Amino acid sequence: MRPFLLVFTALTLMALAFWAYRENYATQSALREMQRMQTEVAQLREALTLQKAEWAYLNRPDRLRDLVALNFERLPLLPLEPDQFQAVANLPLPPPPPPVLDRPLDLAPLDVQGILPEEDPL
Amino acid sequence: MIRAPLRPLARILQARAKGENPDVIERENLRLRAEATRDRARARAEGRLVILGFAFFCAFSVIGLRMGVLASTDPAEPKAAASSTEILTLRSDIVDRNGRLLATNMVTSALYAHPRQMIDPARVAAELAAIFPDMNAEDLQRRFTDGRSFMWLRRKLSPEQVQAVHDIGDPGLLFGPREMRLYPNGRMAAHVLGGASFGAEGVNAAEVIGTAGIEKALDARLRDPGLAATPLRLSLDLTIQAATTEILQAGMTIMNAAGATAILMDAHTGEVISLVSLPDFDPNDRPANPTSGDPADSPLFNRAMQGVYELGSTFKIFAAAQAMELGLVNKDTMVNANAPLVWGKFRIKEFKNKNYGTLSVNDIIVLSSNVGSAKLGLMIGGERQQAFLKSMGFFDATPLELIEAARAKPLIPARWPEIVTITTSYGHGMSASPMHLAAGYAAIANGGVTVTPTLLMRDRVPEGTRILSPAVARTSIDMLRGVVTDGTASFGEVEGYEVAGKTGTANKPKKGGGYYENKNINTFAAMFPASDPKYVLIVTLYEPVDTSGSEPHRTAGWTTVPVAAEIIRRVAPLLGLRPIEPLAPDPLVAARN
């Protein structure tokens, strides 16, 4: 019994040592990876700040106004006017949709003058 | 366990035989027994002490070893802390009420030199002078070779300049990272933002500090590391600010004015939607503070806050409103306004020496009668007048979050004799800034409850104090509406928005005393729409002249009012205000759409 216990303990110790060795290296590599990613996040944040600033710079009101003036031919944009707030009644109605032909028209009942009979073929 | 008997018979008998007292033997045995007990207890206590001592020895050894390890190893940041990425920028951004960026940070480089490590100072000096036109090669070479070991060369470099300096390739030239404040919109809202510069500078970092405006007033908030990721949200609206600036700039040019300012304020919350002061400057390249001349001529001068002048007839509505609130008059009470009013050695006259005779309170406002207002002021009396103006904030600096606001205090006469009561009732004798006027008109527009002006977006409006009853506020607004429909501000009518307001024309004071005859400060204080005022607009033009007609016009009705009307026409739709009654569609626009 005793030799078995001794061998078993030695094997367990070796297994644990191997496990601890691997854990140590895994931790170190995880820390390195995290540091690399933190640097990357910092760089991306910096780039994002710069791009936000550039976006704001490119969209500054002065520049947009100049662009609108330059491109007046293509996009005739004018400042918002009070009379553009209108009552619904003043809006032109959309044109009625074209009739849908879902079955062939039966033209037979047309009389000679081209006047439709009472019943609508649609 | 066998205990030793206390009275062993053999010894007792022996003692008795010798005639000794046997009790002595018992006592001795008792003593021996007690000593044995004591020895056992001591041994146990000693054992315990040894164990305890060993434990302490172990604990202190561990602490000592740990201290030794800490002292002998190199210091290192704990790698696992993940919080360091959150705070990258040191100063928080500033955005407008819709989240559009007004101020942000940009990473750039500063250039410094270690002349002792320089290989070829002459070549470096020549090449640096080629990159930076303001550097002098001979001067640089002299400074590189005079034995110093460190010198700053540039505070901010563009990426192209960094590359060019890299290409020189000298080990004595070094870069330090810098965070720079950037205002992407250029001149827009320059007076609100102010500007920033570097405070304490080191090689690896420099402190960015605000130098003016909200950057300085809220410096502590902007630099708070806990709030660095949260942008500071202002109440300004960039779109409306841009539209107001554009129109005001055009109006200033047309009216030949030396300067102009416009304030648009939410009448219920006190939020300043737009604040323009012209001429303006670029906060990215803030000019130096003027060292000579009138500070008011510098573009840095914020006319909306620092332009403390007599505000003229715009004050008349305060006298009328207070007189009505006190029950002294109502809208239709007739007041003797025969001009001129002689008071001691002073003669109070009307504009162009008119004489209106007897006027109703309503007509005093509509026709802008100085004498009528003076009479109302006299009815109210100096003390009550002061208390009323004080409750509107005219006696203190405005609480706006700008460093200039706290420094620009209204000019109040030290004593308040009756002549000051008279002149104050029509806006002379005491001086205040347009922002004070905006707060005063906002109190009327808000139904008689004061509002606190602010530049920060508000979720909760602080409760104001009621200074006018709702009915008096309503009547005052109707009277101001009358000024636009039938009075001095007839150019202020904007179809659909029911503008109500009051003009004010004051002469510009001379430095040494007295007034310029031909230099006016023209103000139009307006609110719209009159049926339910939502916004207050103050427009002031400095020294304007309208030369469109045969003779030059210098009054507010001819100069400031048309500019203000145009601002309202442009800005009200942007604010989402529908016209009170839908206007007939413009046939041109309708045809095109």
Interface residues (C-beta under 8 A of the other chain):
Chain A: L31 M34 Q35 Q38 V41 A42 R45 E46 T49 L50 K52 A53 E54 W55 A56 Y57 N59 R60 P61 D62 R65 P76 L78 P79 L80 E81 P82 D83 Q84 F85 Q86 A87 N90
Chain B: K79 A80 A82 S84 T85 L88 T89 R100 L101 T104 N105 M106 V107 L182 P184 N185 G186 R187 M188 L238 T239 Q241 A242 A243 E246 V494 E495 G496 Y497 R569 R570 A572 P573 L574 R578 P579 P582 L583 A584 P585 D586 V589 R592
